Amino acid sequence: MGIFSFKDLDGLKQLEVYEFIKEVNDVFNKTFEELKKFYLGEVFNNGEVLYVSFDEGKIVGTIGAITKEISIKGEAFITELFINKDFLDCSSQGYGEHIINELLNKAIDTCESYKAGVITLGFKPKLSYLEGYISNLGFEKTHEAIIMKYAHDNKDKEVNLNHIEFEPLKEENLEEFMEVHNKGFSGTTNAANLSVEEVKDYFKDYKGNEELIGIVKSEGETIGMYMLAVIDNVGWIDNIAILKDYRSKGLGKSLVNKCIERLKSREVETIKLLVMSSNNVAYSFYKNYGFEEETVYSTWYQKK
């Protein structure tokens, strides 16, 4: 039994982690190479703080600590929490509890070693049985990440697409995109600041799909940003933001409508987005626009 950093595992063990997460995460859609790039990337300190727990050579669970926001806003995040429920069911109650607590405390200790003032932890509804363990460690439930589906047009919405235009992400506007993203999401629940390297990765990842990511302009002025995706014939509005000085002018409606039209041009079957239940303004906006709540994607807790 032991806990290891993902970066210290050999290729075969990393592949085992991939197969494990595919099995326990019912909404997983990454390839092995995509998972490796994510786990060995900047988000998890090049794989140092993505942990994998083994028992007799078999994977018991995973957990990750995100520390890069601590220096910016004092907040750390714990994600990628996946547990082998079958293993826990077959183990004695005390041993299963020990496994879970060991993983959780490993991530908490990492966050605290980086001087986090607040630790925010999230997991999928499938792992709701962990709520008791998390509460015992001082976490309190704060919000949910909700998937909303575009169901119908709001007949009352007034939209003028001439207000805005999309400028695809290019080498010459990478830093501008980063600045607009970070300013646009400042103070937003679960929002993370992008680095230049992360934006460069986006530029590579969206090669051939440049029209799905970029800067939003109105009358020549940069007013926001957008990130869209098409996965398994579902169009996703991943991230959109309007800069503070341009809000409450109807540009948000124009932005969402343009995103919907852009995704419809890819002939997707449906359009979805993710919104935090604590973001009442955004939730109400999407609800009024014609999006309906479909399911809870993840539940989030905080420890101060």
DANORVEN-V239178 format. One record per backbone hydrogen bond with DSSP energy under -1.0 kcal/mol. NH is the residue of the N-H (numbers start at 0). CO is the residue of the C=O. If there is no record, write none. Layout:
nh->NH co->CO
nh->NH co->CO
This chain:
nh->1 co->53
nh->3 co->51
nh->5 co->49
nh->6 co->46
nh->7 co->4
nh->8 co->5
nh->13 co->9
nh->14 co->10
nh->15 co->11
nh->16 co->12
nh->17 co->13
nh->18 co->14
nh->19 co->15
nh->20 co->16
nh->21 co->17
nh->22 co->18
nh->23 co->19
nh->24 co->20
nh->27 co->24
nh->34 co->30
nh->35 co->31
nh->36 co->32
nh->37 co->33
nh->38 co->34
nh->39 co->35
nh->40 co->37
nh->44 co->41
nh->45 co->40
nh->47 co->44
nh->48 co->43
nh->50 co->62
nh->51 co->3
nh->52 co->60
nh->53 co->1
nh->54 co->57
nh->57 co->54
nh->59 co->52
nh->60 co->52
nh->61 co->81
nh->62 co->50
nh->63 co->78
nh->64 co->48
nh->65 co->76
nh->69 co->66
nh->72 co->68
nh->73 co->69
nh->75 co->117
nh->76 co->65
nh->77 co->119
nh->78 co->63
nh->81 co->61
nh->83 co->59
nh->84 co->82
nh->87 co->83
nh->88 co->84
nh->89 co->85
nh->95 co->91
nh->96 co->92
nh->97 co->93
nh->98 co->94
nh->99 co->95
nh->100 co->96
nh->101 co->97
nh->102 co->98
nh->103 co->99
nh->104 co->100
nh->105 co->101
nh->106 co->102
nh->107 co->103
nh->108 co->104
nh->109 co->105
nh->110 co->106
nh->111 co->107
nh->112 co->108
nh->113 co->109
nh->114 co->111
nh->115 co->110
nh->116 co->73
nh->117 co->73
nh->118 co->302
nh->119 co->75
nh->120 co->300
nh->121 co->77
nh->122 co->298
nh->126 co->123
nh->127 co->124
nh->129 co->126
nh->130 co->127
nh->133 co->129
nh->134 co->130
nh->135 co->131
nh->137 co->134
nh->138 co->133
nh->139 co->301
nh->141 co->299
nh->142 co->299
nh->144 co->297
nh->145 co->274
nh->146 co->294
nh->147 co->272
nh->148 co->291
nh->149 co->270
nh->150 co->289
nh->151 co->289
nh->156 co->153
nh->162 co->159
nh->163 co->160
nh->164 co->216
nh->166 co->214
nh->168 co->212
nh->172 co->169
nh->176 co->172
nh->177 co->173
nh->178 co->174
nh->179 co->175
nh->180 co->176
nh->181 co->177
nh->182 co->178
nh->183 co->179
nh->184 co->180
nh->187 co->184
nh->190 co->187
nh->198 co->194
nh->199 co->195
nh->200 co->196
nh->201 co->197
nh->202 co->198
nh->203 co->199
nh->204 co->200
nh->205 co->201
nh->206 co->203
nh->208 co->205
nh->211 co->208
nh->212 co->209
nh->213 co->225
nh->214 co->166
nh->215 co->223
nh->216 co->164
nh->217 co->220
nh->220 co->217
nh->222 co->215
nh->223 co->215
nh->224 co->240
nh->225 co->213
nh->226 co->238
nh->227 co->211
nh->228 co->235
nh->230 co->233
nh->233 co->230
nh->234 co->269
nh->235 co->228
nh->236 co->271
nh->237 co->226
nh->237 co->235
nh->238 co->226
nh->240 co->224
nh->242 co->222
nh->245 co->242
nh->246 co->243
nh->253 co->249
nh->254 co->250
nh->255 co->251
nh->256 co->252
nh->257 co->253
nh->258 co->254
nh->259 co->255
nh->260 co->256
nh->261 co->257
nh->262 co->258
nh->263 co->259
nh->264 co->260
nh->265 co->262
nh->266 co->263
nh->268 co->232
nh->271 co->234
nh->272 co->147
nh->274 co->145
nh->276 co->143
nh->278 co->275
nh->279 co->277
nh->282 co->278
nh->283 co->279
nh->284 co->280
nh->285 co->281
nh->286 co->282
nh->287 co->283
nh->288 co->284
nh->289 co->285
nh->290 co->285
nh->291 co->148
nh->293 co->146
nh->294 co->146
nh->296 co->144
nh->297 co->144
nh->298 co->122
nh->299 co->142
nh->300 co->120
nh->301 co->139
nh->302 co->118
